[in-house]
Amino acid sequence: MDFSILEFPLEINQTVVYQKSFKDLSNIEHRVLKDVFVTYIYYNLGLKTIYVGETKDFCKRHDQHLRENHFLEGKFNQCI
């Protein structure tokens, strides 16, 4: 099984359309975020909150999270 870590700054409280860092990703990286199963972790070290998820379309799922109360209560400020 092959895997890699895709690192880019993510503004947690911004939908994908407003993410400045997405513009800097390559076409392959964009395709991975939209068409490949990815595991992601949102967290806030100060509050000791964590959320682990897996999805095939990270961009769509990230935007969905921003509309979920239980997600917003975690006050996440980082994502890997």
URRA-V469011 format. One line per field, one symbol per residue. ss: DSSP state (H for helix, E for strand, C for the rest). phi: phi as a letter, one per 40 degrees, with the letter a starting at -180 (. if undefined). psi: psi as a letter, one per 20 degrees, with the letter a starting at -180 (. if undefined). A space follows every 50 residues. Layout:
BEGIN
ss=???
phi=???
psi=???
END
This chain:
BEGIN
ss=CCCCCCCCCCCCCCCHHHCHHHHHCCHHHHHHHHHCCEEEEEEECCCCEE EEEEECCHHHHHHHHCCCHHHHCCCCCEEC
phi=.caabcbacbcdcbcddcccccccccdccccccbbbcbbbbcabcccfba abaaacbddccdccdcbbdcccccfcbaab
psi=pqrrpopqppohjprhhjohhhhiqrhghghghhjqpqpqoqrohgilqq pprpringgghghghijpghghhilqjqp.
END
